């Protein structure tokens, strides 16, 4: 079994065929999925989806692109919403200087609130980091110094230094379809260095469909293709990478229950 550790089933792309999408994932061997929050103020939509499907779990949090819209939300607000049994993570929160560098301060404020929520609840923080390696590494080191917290560097496409910092601080590194792209040799070399017990796979669906579906809408069943390339990179069988990343996911998302087919 594989677990898609990060997708967005609430996005409009899936509105008309969510049942079929979840069924296709199961048929492909993707037994469970974590659908990730990007706006706390739309959290009810995510909860409704997670409640409908036994094998779908979710997070609660604010994407850095929306950080300035939800600065009125406190750490306590986040913690309160984690009381739902289907909420297994905090986030996604983080820093994105690629599209919105002008929102850096709002993003940092939001990130620190999410870190505090992860620290207090013990739920992993799903971290989005793009073109912000130095600031992200500095915040992770500083905040870990105030008390460790579980976290995932999701859809990893940053530099080696941030990956190694994440591993050193006890985090997980999750790879998406980007790992399969022809020009991702540097990313594959980073993946080769990540310890087996810190690896996760994801789709980030509907974005970043892996080869051979690149350019098309992504969906959870396609995580099989990313896992296949990760197995090649690590020099292990597809079965071994599936077993390892699944066990890693249950260890990371410690609140997530195992769903039998």
C-alpha positions in Angstrom: 0.0 0.0 0.0 1.0 3.6 -0.6 -0.2 6.7 1.1 -0.6 10.0 -0.7 0.7 12.3 2.1 -0.4 15.5 0.5 -3.3 16.3 -1.9 -6.1 18.8 -2.2 -9.3 17.0 -2.7 -11.4 20.1 -1.9 -10.2 21.9 -4.9 -12.7 22.6 -7.7 -10.7 20.4 -10.1 -12.2 17.3 -8.4 -15.7 18.6 -7.6 -17.5 16.4 -10.2 -15.6 13.1 -9.8 -14.4 12.9 -6.2 -15.9 9.4 -5.7 -14.3 8.1 -8.9 -10.9 9.7 -7.9 -10.9 8.1 -4.5 -11.9 4.7 -6.1 -9.1 5.0 -8.7 -6.6 5.7 -5.9 -7.6 2.6 -4.0 -7.5 0.5 -7.2 -3.9 1.7 -7.8 -2.8 0.6 -4.3 -3.0 4.1 -2.7 -4.9 3.0 0.4 -5.0 6.4 2.3 -4.8 10.1 1.5 -4.2 13.2 3.5 -6.1 16.2 2.0 -4.4 19.4 3.0 -5.9 22.7 4.2 -4.9 26.0 2.6 -7.5 28.2 4.3 -8.8 27.7 7.8 -11.9 29.7 6.9 -12.8 27.0 4.4 -11.9 24.1 6.8 -15.5 22.8 6.9 -15.2 21.8 3.2 -12.2 19.6 4.0 -13.8 18.1 7.1 -16.9 17.2 5.0 -14.7 15.3 2.5 -12.7 13.5 5.2 -15.9 12.4 6.9 -17.3 11.1 3.7 -14.4 8.8 2.9 -13.0 6.4 5.5 -9.5 6.4 4.0 -9.2 10.2 3.7 -7.7 12.3 6.5 -6.9 16.0 6.6 -5.0 18.9 8.1 -5.9 22.3 9.3 -3.9 25.4 8.4 -3.2 28.4 6.2 -1.1 28.3 3.1 1.6 31.0 3.0 -0.1 32.6 -0.1 -3.1 33.2 2.2 -1.2 34.1 5.3 -2.1 37.8 5.3 -5.8 36.9 5.0 -5.9 34.8 8.2 -3.6 36.7 10.7 -6.7 37.0 12.9 -6.5 33.2 13.6 -4.5 32.3 16.7 -2.6 29.2 17.7 -5.5 28.4 20.0 -7.9 28.5 17.1 -5.7 26.0 15.2 -5.5 23.7 18.2 -9.2 23.8 18.8 -9.9 22.5 15.3 -7.5 19.6 15.7 -10.0 18.0 18.1 -11.7 16.4 15.1 -10.7 12.7 14.8 -9.9 13.1 11.1 -7.4 16.0 11.6 -4.0 14.4 11.6 -1.7 17.4 10.8 -1.2 21.2 11.0 -0.8 23.3 7.8 0.2 23.7 5.2 2.1 26.8 6.3 5.4 28.2 5.4 7.3 30.6 3.3 6.9 31.3 -0.4 9.1 34.1 -1.8 8.7 32.9 -5.4 5.3 34.5 -6.0 4.7 36.8 -3.0 7.9 38.0 -1.4 6.1 41.1 -0.2 4.1 38.9 2.2 7.2 37.6 3.9 6.4 39.0 7.4 2.8 37.7 7.3 4.1 34.3 6.2 6.6 34.2 9.1 4.0 35.2 11.6 1.6 32.5 10.4 4.4 29.9 10.2 5.4 30.5 13.8 1.8 30.1 15.0 1.5 26.9 13.1 4.7 25.7 14.6 3.4 26.4 18.1 0.2 24.5 17.3 2.3 21.5 16.1 4.5 21.6 19.2 1.5 21.7 21.6 -0.6 19.0 19.8 2.2 16.7 18.6 0.7 16.7 15.1 3.1 17.2 12.3 3.4 20.6 10.6 3.2 20.4 6.8 5.7 22.9 5.6 5.6 24.7 2.2 8.9 26.3 1.3 9.8 27.9 -2.0 12.7 30.2 -2.7 13.1 30.7 1.0 15.7 28.2 2.1 17.8 30.4 4.3 14.9 31.9 6.2 13.1 28.5 6.6 16.2 26.8 7.9 16.8 29.6 10.4 13.2 29.5 11.7 13.2 25.7 12.0 16.5 25.8 14.0 15.3 28.7 16.2 11.9 27.1 16.9 13.3 23.7 17.5 15.6 25.3 20.1 12.4 26.4 21.9 11.0 22.8 21.8 11.0 20.1 19.2 7.9 19.6 16.9 7.2 17.1 14.2 7.2 18.5 10.6 7.3 17.6 6.9 9.1 19.4 4.2 6.4 18.9 1.6 6.8 18.7 -2.1 10.5 19.1 -1.6 12.2 21.1 -4.4 14.6 23.2 -2.4 18.4 22.9 -2.0 20.4 20.1 -0.3 21.2 22.3 2.8 17.5 22.7 3.7 16.9 19.0 3.2 19.8 18.1 5.5 18.6 20.6 8.1 15.2 19.1 8.1 16.6 15.6 8.6 18.9 16.8 11.4 16.0 18.4 13.2 13.9 15.2 13.0 11.7 16.1 10.1 10.4 14.1 7.1 11.0 15.0 3.5 8.2 14.4 1.0 8.7 14.1 -2.7 6.1 14.8 -5.4 5.9 14.3 -9.1 8.8 16.8 -9.6 11.1 14.0 -8.7 10.2 12.2 -12.0 10.8 15.2 -14.2 13.6 14.9 -16.8 15.6 17.9 -15.5 15.3 16.9 -11.8 18.7 15.2 -11.5 19.7 17.5 -8.6 16.5 16.7 -6.7 17.0 12.9 -7.3 20.5 13.2 -5.9 19.1 14.9 -2.8 16.5 12.1 -2.4 19.3 9.5 -2.6 20.8 11.0 0.6 17.6 11.2 2.6 17.5 8.3 5.2 14.8 5.7 4.3 13.0 6.3 7.5 12.4 10.0 6.7 10.9 9.6 3.2 7.3 10.3 2.2 5.6 10.5 -1.2 2.8 12.7 -2.3 1.0 14.1 -5.3 0.1 17.7 -4.3 -2.8 17.0 -6.6 -4.2 18.6 -8.7 -0.8 20.0 -9.4 2.6 18.6 -10.6 1.5 15.4 -12.2 4.5 13.0 -12.5 5.9 11.6 -15.7 4.2 10.2 -17.9 1.2 12.4 -17.0 3.1 15.7 -16.8 1.0 18.6 -17.9 -2.2 16.9 -17.0 -4.3 17.2 -13.9 -2.7 15.2 -11.1 -4.6 12.9 -8.8 -3.7 10.6 -5.8 -3.5 7.4 -7.9 -0.5 8.9 -9.7 1.6 8.8 -6.6 2.5 5.3 -7.7 4.7 6.9 -10.4 6.6 9.0 -8.0 7.2 6.0 -5.7 8.5 4.1 -8.6 11.2 6.7 -9.4 12.0 7.0 -5.7 12.6 3.3 -5.5 15.0 3.6 -8.5 16.8 6.5 -6.8 17.2 4.5 -3.6 18.1 1.3 -5.3 15.3 -0.7 -3.7 12.2 -2.5 -5.0 8.9 -0.7 -5.5 7.4 -3.0 -2.8 10.1 -1.9 -0.3 9.6 1.8 -1.0 5.8 1.4 -0.6 6.2 -0.5 2.7 8.8 2.0 4.0 7.0 5.2 3.0 3.7 3.8 4.4 5.2 3.0 7.7 6.9 6.4 7.7 3.5 8.0 7.1 1.9 6.3 10.0 4.8 7.2 12.2 4.6 10.8 11.0 0.8 11.2 11.1 0.6 9.3 14.4 -3.1 10.2 14.8 -4.0 8.6 11.5 -5.7 5.2 11.9 -5.0 2.3 9.5 -8.0 1.7 7.2 -8.6 -1.8 6.0 -9.8 -2.3 2.4 
